[in-house]
Amino acid sequence: MKTLAESGDPVPAEVSSQLSALAGSTAGDSERVSAVEKLLQPFVLVDASLDEYGTTTTSAGAAVPQLVQHGWRSFLVRVVNPHRLEGELITPTKGVYGLIDYRSHSARIALHDTLTEVPRIKEAWLESTIAGSSTVSGLEVEYAVISLYSRDSGTRSGGLMLGVADHRGHQSFSRPPEMLANLQAMFETKDIGASFEFDCVPARDISFDIREPDGASCMASITVRDSQGRSYPSKGMRLAPDMFFQEHVYRATGEPIRLPDGAYEITALRGPEYRPVRLELNVDPDTTTVAVPLDRWIDPTSHGYYSGDPHIHAGGCSHYNVPSEGVTPETMIRHVRGEGLALGSVLTWAPCYYHQKQFFSGSSISPPSELEYAEMQAAQGMDWQPQPTDQDSKSLLRYDVEVSGFPSSHSGHAILLGLTDQDYPGTSVIEDWPSWNLPIMQWGHDQNALVGYAHCGIGLSVGTDELPNYIVPSFQGIGSNEIIVDVPHGAADFQCGSQFAPASELNIWYHLLNVGYRTLMLGETDYPCVYDDGPGVGRTYVRMTEPPQGPRALESWIAALREGTSYFGDGRSHIFNLAVDGSLDREHRTDTAGPVHVTATVAAWLPEDPPVPPATRPAYSAPVGWHLERSRVPGTRTVVVELVVNGEPVATHELVADGTEQDVAFDIPLDRSSWVALRILRSVHTQPIFVELAGRPIRASKRSAQWLHDSVDALWTAKSGFIRDSERPTARAAYDNAQAIYKSRQNECEPN
């Protein structure tokens, strides 16, 4: 009874009282069992009987089969188990959604990746799950709770089957117990499922009037939960642009979500520059619209900074179990707008390459956020009309390439931004591409593209948080890797991070900066591979004289990134206008050693008290990722801003993270040419300013040069076996040349 109540369908109070009285009754066991079963009978939707093999035959119980459109109803299942089997009750109903929990990928069958026939969607209208405990414990008679979600209203015919997965006696390495239980049901020649005529009470379309603080209409992330914590629309019943792997959906001002009558909590957000807005909503016959006033705590564009995510995907990873297509620009722009980004780089990669490459144009685009597959979405009951907003033109997409799943992927996943041609010369399929990255990076540079490396920290952790550190990694992952060869050849511009531990992400960057290279660092998301939350979990903010707009928007953003001031991070803290001696220029020259004056405007926002970590997943996104909450000084609302010179923090400033913009200033002596940056570790980091004294180049660390030299050897040991025999001599020569350059720079370095 507790599970029924927790699922939102408690038994009437008088029945509950009678059950409590029976629990303390002195009557005999058989008499009490009979009385309990009689009280429970009106709430039993399914009677299930298990034979000695675990095959489950179901029939309709006495409960009235009434459901609610776009909502949940819960009922009892009476399980008769004369052979006292033990296992897990599952719902393998043919033609009916059967998500056991939302970690399952069962819902992917509904996506157009594997489904091209509208009737299959149209008939998949019912979702079922076992609520609470699904254990069949071996009693002769026991009860479980089944929850049902109806996509449709009116009268619908449906069937329910149940099965028992035997985990204790499971012997197969190739098929999990749930699969074997499903197969067992298929082998039966008799009808073992219960049939119902469900009466589904209609829900209501609730329009969301989402507004910026200035009243402008916009797109935002909307999460709707009931008192049981269930998300709406049900994640198992979603089609793009609503993603089954997210709690939220993206809606524009005036667009609806269909909800049954009841009480809900609404959470609205538009990326980390906004405070979450939480509203209580009670849906009744008079409810048509809910006002959603967004709460922006900072606007980087007021300082001339425009955000981009250089690494998102329209196919692969969480999108599909076996991706072959992916979503269209109309869906991707909805997600980019909903997170308040100016630019989203949609990168085509191996799992979706041949389908997604059709969207490459060599230009930035801002398409309408329409429903992309009208027939299938209509079959799914998505008949609402997308709405334009005042903010639409401020967000753009640019399709480019990530070299992931290609022959050279072992060298690190290369990102090519701003291509004019996405097909490597002389290739017709992915397998024809080079088996190491340097030729690809040089080809990208020939097109004036910005080229670098994705998820830079993967495989580069060495078991320490020290930064910089001098432990040579094993290069056993898909992080930056070959960047240490490409940069000395002038063929790599950046690496991307803001996802994993700073020590694994920033170490190569710091060492390259310490020997004088101007390599950039960008914030990225790798949505939905590293993060499912949405685009912009990691972001890059670039200062521009005007917003990035039109077909050349990405190119103008890249040009400002190459030459001007920028920063990257999680968007919960910001560092505007880093300057040395009043100059924002990234190159600063002075004639003599002595003090320099470093200034910036800094802001951060944290709630006054840390949020309670979710019970079922790591707090604050990835277990060791970037999140301002991890920068909080325990017991305070304070974070620490660090001034970094040549990779080492040399001064600090405590900042109250209340959203207020504060000017910070440091006076530091420099006795050698150096790079200077500000950071709030695990939240934000600026690009450096390079200060050259008396015309001497930056050669700040012999140890950094040696580390880079030795890392090239380790990289060759780890990766050379993946390079084709025909390409290996050229690669070996390039590796040798990189080492020679590092040795030369080491000789030029100042004593440590």
FILUM-524360 format. One line per 4 residues: number of its first residue (from 0); for each residue x, y, z of C-alpha. Coordinates in Angstrom, 2 decimals, m for minus. Layout:
NUM	X Y Z  ...
REM end
This chain:
0	0.00 0.00 0.00  2.91 2.28 0.65  4.12 1.91 m2.96  0.66 2.69 m4.32
4	0.52 5.82 m2.19  4.02 6.87 m3.23  3.00 6.37 m6.87  0.12 8.82 m6.47
8	m2.80 6.36 m6.25  m3.37 5.55 m2.56  m6.20 3.27 m1.54  m9.13 5.02 0.19
12	m8.64 5.84 3.86  m11.32 3.38 5.00  m9.59 0.53 3.16  m6.26 1.50 4.66
16	m7.82 1.51 8.14  m9.30 m1.93 7.64  m5.96 m3.29 6.46  m4.25 m1.83 9.54
20	m6.86 m3.41 11.76  m6.32 m6.81 10.15  m2.58 m6.53 10.80  m3.30 m6.48 14.54
24	m6.18 m8.93 14.43  m6.16 m12.16 16.48  m8.00 m14.04 13.73  m6.32 m17.02 12.09
28	m3.86 m16.57 9.24  m6.10 m18.00 6.54  m9.00 m15.84 7.67  m6.86 m12.70 7.68
32	m5.33 m13.50 4.29  m8.79 m13.98 2.83  m9.97 m10.67 4.26  m6.89 m8.81 2.97
36	m7.30 m10.25 m0.51  m10.95 m9.25 m0.57  m10.03 m5.66 0.37  m7.31 m5.48 m2.28
40	m9.31 m7.07 m5.09  m10.85 m3.81 m6.44  m7.35 m2.38 m6.97  m5.91 m5.37 m8.83
44	m5.59 m4.65 m12.55  m3.64 m7.81 m13.40  m3.79 m11.33 m12.00  m0.54 m13.15 m12.76
48	0.08 m16.87 m12.41  3.57 m18.44 m12.58  4.15 m22.02 m13.69  7.15 m24.11 m12.69
52	9.25 m22.64 m15.54  8.52 m19.03 m14.65  6.16 m18.50 m17.59  3.63 m15.93 m16.46
56	0.00 m16.01 m17.55  m1.93 m12.81 m16.92  m5.61 m12.00 m16.87  m7.62 m8.89 m16.14
60	m8.34 m8.16 m12.51  m11.24 m6.30 m10.95  m9.78 m2.80 m11.13  m11.43 m0.37 m13.52
64	m8.91 0.08 m16.39  m9.00 3.87 m16.43  m5.84 5.76 m17.35  m5.02 9.42 m17.84
68	m3.49 10.92 m20.96  0.14 12.01 m20.47  m0.04 10.91 m16.87  0.47 7.87 m14.66
72	m1.97 5.52 m12.97  m0.85 2.76 m10.63  m2.56 m0.53 m9.85  m1.87 m3.75 m8.02
76	m0.62 m6.94 m9.64  m1.57 m10.13 m7.79  1.12 m12.78 m8.31  0.20 m16.43 m7.69
80	3.40 m18.43 m7.34  2.62 m22.05 m6.32  6.16 m23.25 m7.10  7.69 m20.50 m4.92
84	9.98 m19.16 m7.64  12.23 m16.18 m6.96  13.21 m13.47 m9.44  12.36 m10.02 m10.75
88	8.96 m9.13 m12.17  9.27 m7.43 m15.57  6.86 m6.06 m18.18  7.86 m7.45 m21.61
92	4.59 m6.55 m23.26  4.63 m6.82 m27.06  3.88 m3.51 m28.77  3.83 m1.69 m25.44
96	6.62 0.36 m23.99  8.20 m1.54 m21.12  10.87 0.58 m19.50  11.97 m1.03 m16.27
100	13.80 2.17 m15.36  15.19 5.12 m17.24  18.69 3.72 m17.39  17.32 1.36 m20.02
104	17.66 2.28 m23.69  14.39 0.65 m24.62  12.87 3.98 m25.61  15.32 4.31 m28.47
108	13.16 2.02 m30.55  10.80 4.96 m30.99  13.36 7.20 m32.60  13.53 7.53 m36.35
112	16.99 6.01 m36.33  15.39 2.57 m36.32  11.77 3.40 m37.02  10.58 4.54 m40.43
116	6.97 3.42 m40.30  4.45 5.78 m38.75  2.00 3.00 m37.72  4.55 1.53 m35.34
120	4.75 4.81 m33.45  1.01 5.28 m33.60  0.34 1.96 m31.90  3.04 2.37 m29.26
124	0.85 4.45 m26.99  1.22 2.78 m23.60  4.20 2.71 m21.23  4.42 0.29 m18.33
128	6.82 m0.08 m15.44  6.95 m1.96 m12.17  6.90 0.61 m9.39  8.73 0.07 m6.15
132	10.03 m3.42 m5.47  9.86 m5.82 m8.43  11.08 m8.79 m6.42  9.16 m12.06 m6.57
136	10.21 m13.40 m3.19  8.89 m16.97 m3.27  5.58 m16.50 m1.43  2.59 m18.40 m2.81
140	0.69 m15.12 m3.22  2.17 m11.62 m3.22  1.44 m8.21 m4.67  3.38 m5.75 m6.80
144	2.53 m2.33 m8.23  2.40 m1.59 m11.94  2.31 1.99 m13.25  0.89 2.79 m16.68
148	1.31 5.92 m18.79  m1.00 6.66 m21.72  0.03 8.88 m24.58  m3.52 9.07 m25.89
152	m6.99 9.96 m24.68  m10.23 8.12 m25.31  m10.74 4.37 m25.55  m7.66 2.34 m26.45
156	m7.18 m1.41 m26.62  m4.03 m2.77 m25.03  m2.49 m5.86 m23.55  m0.24 m6.48 m20.59
160	2.18 m9.35 m20.15  4.49 m10.00 m17.25  7.57 m12.14 m16.87  10.01 m13.23 m14.20
164	13.74 m12.70 m14.71  15.78 m15.25 m12.77  18.93 m13.44 m11.61  20.05 m16.04 m9.08
168	19.92 m19.01 m11.46  21.10 m17.08 m14.49  23.70 m18.99 m16.53  24.00 m17.08 m19.81
172	26.87 m14.72 m20.59  25.29 m13.47 m23.81  21.69 m12.84 m22.75  20.61 m11.04 m19.58
176	17.83 m12.54 m17.46  15.27 m10.04 m18.75  15.95 m11.09 m22.34  15.58 m14.76 m21.50
180	12.27 m14.05 m19.78  11.06 m12.23 m22.90  12.15 m15.12 m25.13  10.38 m17.57 m22.89
184	7.14 m15.66 m23.39  7.64 m15.72 m27.17  7.92 m19.52 m27.18  4.43 m19.91 m25.77
188	1.76 m20.85 m28.28  m1.12 m19.85 m26.03  m2.19 m16.30 m25.29  m0.58 m15.50 m21.95
192	m1.35 m11.77 m21.88  m4.32 m9.89 m20.46  m6.37 m7.66 m22.78  m8.03 m4.42 m21.73
196	m10.20 m1.67 m23.09  m8.62 1.33 m21.41  m10.54 4.53 m20.86  m7.96 7.35 m20.99
200	m9.00 10.69 m19.51  m7.76 13.60 m21.69  m5.00 15.94 m20.53  m4.66 19.67 m21.22
204	m2.22 21.69 m23.30  m0.55 24.13 m20.92  1.18 27.02 m22.69  4.42 28.35 m21.20
208	4.76 32.13 m21.37  8.56 32.27 m21.01  10.05 35.75 m20.74  13.49 37.28 m20.38
212	13.81 39.93 m17.65  13.23 42.62 m20.33  10.05 40.88 m21.49  11.52 39.35 m24.65
216	10.27 35.94 m25.73  12.82 33.14 m25.89  13.55 29.40 m25.76  14.30 27.80 m22.39
220	14.79 24.48 m20.65  11.59 23.44 m18.87  11.46 20.58 m16.36  8.03 19.46 m15.17
224	7.79 17.02 m12.26  4.89 15.69 m10.25  4.96 15.05 m6.51  6.43 11.60 m7.19
228	9.39 13.17 m9.03  8.32 11.88 m12.47  9.20 14.00 m15.50  6.71 15.17 m18.15
232	6.30 14.33 m20.96  7.33 10.81 m19.97  10.90 10.20 m21.10  9.86 6.87 m22.59
236	7.32 8.60 m24.84  9.48 11.32 m26.36  10.48 12.02 m29.93  12.95 14.69 m31.00
240	13.19 17.54 m30.21  12.27 16.15 m26.76  15.06 13.80 m25.66  14.38 10.71 m23.60
244	17.78 10.99 m21.88  17.01 14.40 m20.35  14.70 15.42 m17.53  13.81 18.66 m19.30
248	12.42 19.64 m22.67  13.04 22.86 m24.61  10.08 25.14 m25.20  9.70 28.58 m26.72
252	7.36 31.24 m25.46  3.81 30.11 m26.22  4.64 26.43 m26.82  2.80 23.83 m24.72
256	3.34 20.70 m22.68  0.33 18.40 m22.35  m0.45 17.65 m18.70  m3.23 15.91 m16.80
260	m4.93 17.64 m13.89  m2.78 17.75 m10.78  0.05 19.51 m8.99  3.50 20.02 m10.52
264	6.81 21.73 m9.88  8.17 23.66 m12.85  11.88 24.47 m13.14  12.96 26.89 m15.87
268	16.52 27.68 m16.87  18.39 29.07 m19.88  21.93 28.02 m19.16  24.26 28.89 m16.28
272	23.87 32.66 m16.72  20.41 32.28 m15.16  19.25 31.30 m11.70  16.81 28.39 m11.72
276	13.19 29.54 m11.52  10.93 27.15 m9.61  7.15 27.47 m9.81  4.25 25.52 m8.36
280	1.57 24.73 m10.94  m1.84 23.25 m10.27  m3.51 22.09 m13.49  m7.31 22.19 m13.43
284	m10.06 22.95 m15.98  m9.28 26.68 m15.79  m5.53 26.32 m16.42  m4.33 27.30 m19.88
288	m1.09 29.24 m19.41  1.72 29.47 m16.90  3.91 32.58 m16.72  7.64 31.77 m16.55
292	9.78 34.85 m15.78  13.45 33.92 m16.24  16.00 35.16 m13.71  19.26 36.19 m15.39
296	22.06 36.93 m12.93  24.64 38.07 m15.48  24.78 39.06 m19.15  28.26 38.60 m20.65
300	27.11 40.28 m23.87  26.89 43.56 m21.95  30.69 43.30 m21.76  30.92 42.20 m25.40
304	31.45 38.46 m24.68  29.61 35.85 m26.76  29.40 32.19 m25.78  30.00 29.17 m27.95
308	30.14 25.43 m27.51  32.64 24.08 m30.06  31.67 20.44 m29.59  28.11 19.10 m29.80
312	26.61 16.26 m31.83  23.35 15.66 m33.68  23.82 11.88 m33.76  25.61 9.22 m31.76
316	26.15 8.43 m28.08  22.97 9.02 m26.07  20.93 9.91 m29.14  20.72 6.29 m30.29
320	21.85 2.83 m29.29  23.10 2.10 m32.81  23.24 5.57 m34.36  22.90 5.88 m38.09
324	21.21 9.20 m38.66  20.63 11.72 m35.91  18.45 14.76 m35.48  18.20 17.69 m37.87
328	19.35 21.33 m37.52  15.78 22.24 m36.52  16.23 20.19 m33.34  19.82 21.20 m32.64
332	19.06 24.92 m32.85  16.26 24.45 m30.30  18.74 23.01 m27.82  21.36 25.71 m28.49
336	18.78 28.48 m28.09  17.38 26.84 m24.97  20.82 27.04 m23.33  21.38 30.68 m24.30
340	24.40 30.04 m26.53  25.41 32.35 m29.35  27.06 29.53 m31.33  26.92 25.76 m31.38
344	29.38 23.75 m33.47  27.60 20.57 m34.57  30.35 18.09 m35.35  29.76 15.21 m37.70
348	31.67 12.09 m36.63  31.85 8.45 m37.58  28.57 7.02 m36.21  26.44 9.54 m38.11
352	28.92 10.80 m40.70  27.31 9.75 m43.96  23.86 11.03 m42.98  24.82 14.17 m41.05
356	27.33 15.46 m43.60  24.40 16.61 m45.75  23.88 19.49 m43.30  27.38 20.88 m43.82
360	27.30 24.10 m45.82  30.45 25.95 m44.83  28.23 28.66 m43.32  26.59 29.47 m40.01
364	22.83 29.01 m39.97  19.89 29.89 m37.73  17.03 27.67 m38.89  13.50 27.75 m37.44
368	13.12 25.32 m34.54  10.40 23.30 m36.21  9.31 19.71 m35.60  11.48 17.80 m38.01
372	9.45 14.68 m38.89  5.87 15.87 m38.98  4.17 12.54 m39.74  5.93 10.65 m36.99
376	5.48 13.47 m34.50  1.80 13.69 m35.35  1.53 9.93 m34.79  3.19 10.48 m31.42
380	0.57 13.10 m30.57  2.96 16.04 m30.95  0.56 18.33 m32.74  1.66 21.62 m31.25
384	3.03 24.37 m33.47  6.58 25.66 m32.89  6.74 29.37 m32.14  9.38 31.94 m33.18
388	10.85 34.14 m30.45  12.53 37.51 m30.12  15.86 35.82 m29.36  16.02 33.30 m32.21
392	18.46 35.20 m34.40  20.98 35.45 m31.54  21.82 31.73 m31.70  23.45 29.99 m34.66
396	24.75 26.58 m35.71  27.81 25.72 m37.75  28.30 22.15 m39.02  31.89 20.91 m39.03
400	33.84 17.70 m38.33  35.24 15.76 m35.39  37.76 13.14 m36.47  36.36 10.48 m34.15
404	35.88 6.90 m35.26  38.32 7.60 m38.10  41.64 5.78 m38.63  43.54 8.49 m36.74
408	41.25 8.63 m33.70  43.87 6.94 m31.52  45.97 10.12 m31.88  43.21 12.11 m30.22
412	39.86 13.29 m31.53  40.60 16.25 m33.76  38.08 19.09 m34.12  38.06 21.11 m37.33
416	36.13 24.39 m37.04  35.32 26.62 m39.99  35.97 24.17 m42.83  35.12 25.01 m46.41
420	35.38 21.35 m47.48  34.60 18.47 m45.11  36.00 15.60 m47.21  39.71 14.91 m46.95
424	41.33 14.91 m50.42  41.27 11.58 m52.23  38.84 9.90 m49.82  35.38 8.51 m50.39
428	34.86 6.70 m47.07  36.08 7.27 m43.53  38.53 4.39 m43.78  40.48 6.26 m46.49
432	41.47 9.11 m44.15  45.03 9.32 m42.73  45.89 7.14 m39.75  47.52 9.96 m37.79
436	46.38 13.54 m37.31  49.11 15.89 m38.51  48.15 15.67 m42.21  44.50 16.30 m41.28
440	45.38 19.31 m39.14  47.51 20.78 m41.93  44.65 20.22 m44.39  42.34 22.08 m42.01
444	44.81 24.97 m41.78  44.94 25.13 m45.56  41.23 26.07 m45.34  41.93 28.65 m42.61
448	40.05 26.46 m40.15  40.71 26.50 m36.41  41.92 23.01 m35.51  42.46 21.33 m32.18
452	41.58 18.46 m29.87  38.42 17.38 m28.09  37.92 16.16 m24.48  41.60 16.80 m23.88
456	41.89 15.09 m20.49  40.78 11.59 m21.46  43.63 9.16 m20.83  45.94 11.86 m19.45
460	45.27 11.49 m15.73  48.40 10.52 m13.81  46.94 10.16 m10.31  47.66 13.63 m8.99
464	45.87 16.98 m8.78  49.16 18.84 m8.99  49.20 21.40 m11.78  51.47 21.58 m13.59
468	52.89 18.12 m12.93  55.83 16.39 m14.56  54.59 12.79 m14.67  54.57 11.49 m18.24
472	51.15 9.93 m18.98  50.61 6.63 m20.77  48.49 8.23 m23.54  46.10 5.30 m23.44
476	42.98 7.33 m24.19  41.49 9.70 m26.77  42.52 13.03 m25.25  44.86 15.64 m26.71
480	47.65 13.11 m27.42  49.19 14.21 m30.72  48.81 17.90 m29.93  52.35 17.71 m28.51
484	53.57 16.81 m32.02  51.24 19.08 m33.99  51.88 22.31 m32.09  55.64 22.45 m32.84
488	54.71 22.01 m36.52  52.30 24.96 m36.30  49.38 22.64 m37.01  47.19 22.73 m33.87
492	45.50 25.78 m32.39  43.61 24.58 m29.32  42.43 21.86 m27.03  39.00 21.60 m25.41
496	38.07 20.81 m21.84  35.94 21.93 m18.87  34.79 18.34 m18.48  37.23 16.38 m16.36
500	39.79 16.98 m13.62  41.78 20.17 m14.30  45.10 18.40 m13.74  44.41 16.02 m16.63
504	43.03 18.75 m18.91  45.33 21.70 m18.31  48.71 20.04 m17.84  49.67 19.80 m21.53
508	48.38 23.34 m22.08  50.47 24.76 m19.25  53.61 23.02 m20.50  53.08 24.28 m24.06
512	52.55 27.83 m22.77  55.67 27.54 m20.63  57.86 27.02 m23.71  56.30 29.89 m25.60
516	53.46 28.45 m27.67  50.21 30.43 m27.97  47.93 27.41 m27.83  44.32 28.17 m26.91
520	42.10 26.36 m24.43  38.34 26.14 m25.05  35.39 24.98 m22.99  33.19 22.33 m24.62
524	30.43 19.87 m23.73  30.67 16.94 m26.17  26.87 16.74 m25.92  25.42 14.11 m25.64
528	28.51 11.94 m25.24  30.33 13.30 m22.21  27.28 15.22 m20.94  23.57 14.60 m21.57
532	22.47 17.81 m19.81  22.45 19.88 m23.00  24.85 22.04 m25.02  26.95 24.53 m23.10
536	27.89 22.53 m20.00  31.38 23.71 m20.96  31.53 27.07 m22.81  33.91 29.48 m24.43
540	33.30 33.23 m24.13  34.94 35.48 m26.72  35.07 39.29 m26.64  33.82 40.79 m29.91
544	33.05 44.26 m31.14  29.67 43.05 m32.42  27.56 39.88 m32.06  28.45 36.91 m34.30
548	25.76 36.99 m36.98  25.14 35.83 m40.53  26.81 33.11 m42.61  30.29 34.11 m41.39
552	29.36 34.17 m37.70  31.72 31.35 m36.71  34.58 32.84 m38.71  34.20 36.19 m36.93
556	34.05 34.42 m33.56  37.19 32.43 m34.41  39.03 35.57 m35.55  38.27 37.25 m32.22
560	39.29 34.10 m30.36  42.66 33.98 m32.14  43.59 37.57 m31.42  41.52 38.87 m28.53
564	40.56 38.20 m24.94  38.44 35.19 m24.01  37.77 32.73 m21.21  36.22 29.30 m20.81
568	34.50 27.27 m18.12  31.12 26.20 m16.79  29.42 29.60 m17.17  28.76 29.93 m13.41
572	31.67 32.36 m13.06  33.06 34.97 m15.44  36.26 36.95 m15.85  35.84 39.98 m18.08
576	38.53 42.19 m19.57  41.72 40.66 m18.22  44.35 43.36 m18.72  48.03 43.93 m18.02
580	48.96 47.55 m17.36  45.54 48.56 m18.67  45.87 46.75 m22.01  43.57 43.93 m23.12
584	46.01 42.87 m25.85  47.10 39.27 m25.57  50.67 40.28 m26.46  52.24 42.73 m24.00
588	55.78 44.02 m24.27  57.87 45.92 m21.76  61.49 46.96 m21.79  62.57 45.96 m18.31
592	61.82 43.53 m15.51  59.60 44.80 m12.72  56.01 44.89 m11.56  53.03 44.68 m13.87
596	49.46 45.65 m12.95  46.86 42.93 m13.66  43.16 43.81 m13.58  39.83 42.17 m14.44
600	36.14 42.19 m13.59  35.00 38.97 m11.95  31.58 37.60 m11.04  30.25 34.25 m9.82
604	26.98 32.93 m8.52  26.29 30.13 m6.07  23.15 29.56 m4.03  23.64 30.58 m0.41
608	23.70 26.93 0.66  25.07 23.98 m1.33  22.34 21.93 m2.99  21.69 18.44 m1.69
612	23.44 16.00 m4.06  21.07 13.71 m5.98  20.76 10.25 m4.46  21.12 8.29 m7.69
616	23.93 10.07 m9.54  27.12 12.05 m8.84  26.70 15.58 m7.59  27.21 18.46 m10.01
620	27.49 16.56 m13.30  30.58 14.40 m13.78  32.31 13.04 m10.65  35.44 15.17 m11.16
624	34.19 17.71 m13.69  34.06 21.50 m13.73  31.38 23.07 m11.54  31.60 26.22 m9.45
628	30.11 24.34 m6.52  33.39 22.43 m6.27  35.19 25.77 m5.88  33.15 26.83 m2.85
632	35.19 27.43 0.30  33.47 25.04 2.76  30.91 26.73 4.96  30.89 29.96 2.94
636	29.60 31.45 m0.29  33.16 32.34 m1.25  35.37 31.14 m4.09  39.04 31.88 m4.71
640	40.30 33.77 m7.76  43.90 32.86 m8.53  46.47 34.82 m10.51  48.55 32.30 m12.45
644	52.03 33.06 m13.79  53.71 30.34 m15.86  51.32 27.75 m14.48  51.82 28.60 m10.81
648	49.34 30.54 m8.64  51.14 33.59 m7.25  48.29 35.62 m5.71  44.67 35.09 m4.69
652	41.49 37.07 m4.14  38.45 35.79 m2.24  35.19 36.46 m4.08  31.69 36.22 m2.65
656	29.72 34.30 m5.27  26.53 36.36 m5.01  26.42 37.39 m8.67  27.87 40.85 m8.08
660	30.53 42.02 m10.53  33.73 42.95 m8.71  36.94 44.55 m9.93  40.13 42.75 m8.93
664	43.71 44.00 m9.21  47.14 42.50 m8.60  50.64 43.97 m8.78  53.22 41.28 m9.47
668	56.94 41.43 m10.21  58.15 39.69 m13.36  61.83 38.89 m13.82  61.42 36.99 m17.08
672	59.05 36.83 m20.05  55.93 35.08 m18.78  52.32 34.26 m19.41  49.67 35.56 m17.02
676	46.10 34.34 m16.51  43.27 34.30 m13.96  41.26 31.27 m12.89  38.73 29.94 m10.43
680	39.85 26.36 m10.50  37.10 23.97 m11.63  34.94 26.81 m12.95  36.65 29.40 m15.16
684	40.03 30.14 m16.74  41.10 33.00 m19.00  43.30 32.74 m22.03  46.72 34.06 m21.01
688	48.31 37.39 m21.73  51.88 36.94 m22.94  54.28 39.43 m21.37  57.66 39.66 m23.11
692	60.48 41.49 m21.35  63.13 43.25 m23.44  62.13 41.33 m26.54  62.95 37.91 m25.07
696	60.51 35.09 m26.00  58.73 33.15 m23.28  60.89 30.25 m22.24  59.68 29.82 m18.69
700	60.51 26.21 m17.82  63.21 23.76 m18.79  61.23 21.09 m16.96  58.20 21.76 m19.19
704	60.35 21.42 m22.31  61.79 18.13 m21.03  58.33 16.84 m20.13  57.08 17.58 m23.65
708	60.15 15.91 m25.18  59.71 12.78 m23.08  55.96 12.69 m23.71  56.57 12.45 m27.47
712	58.45 9.19 m26.83  55.60 7.87 m24.67  53.06 8.87 m27.31  54.98 7.04 m30.04
716	55.19 3.90 m27.88  51.43 3.99 m27.26  50.15 4.96 m30.71  52.64 4.13 m33.47
720	51.24 0.63 m33.87  47.96 2.14 m35.06  49.63 4.16 m37.82  49.66 2.49 m41.24
724	52.98 1.08 m42.39  52.92 3.39 m45.40  52.54 6.47 m43.19  54.78 5.48 m40.28
728	58.13 6.79 m41.65  56.66 10.25 m42.22  55.05 10.19 m38.77  58.32 9.11 m37.14
732	60.12 12.00 m38.80  57.48 14.44 m37.53  57.77 13.07 m34.00  61.56 13.39 m34.17
736	61.28 16.95 m35.42  58.93 17.86 m32.57  61.41 16.49 m30.06  64.24 18.44 m31.66
740	62.20 21.64 m31.39  61.50 20.98 m27.71  65.22 20.39 m27.10  66.02 23.65 m28.82
744	63.48 25.53 m26.72  64.75 23.84 m23.59  68.20 25.24 m24.33  66.63 28.69 m24.64
748	64.71 28.42 m21.36  65.49 30.49 m18.33  66.91 28.51 m15.40  64.10 27.10 m13.28
REM end
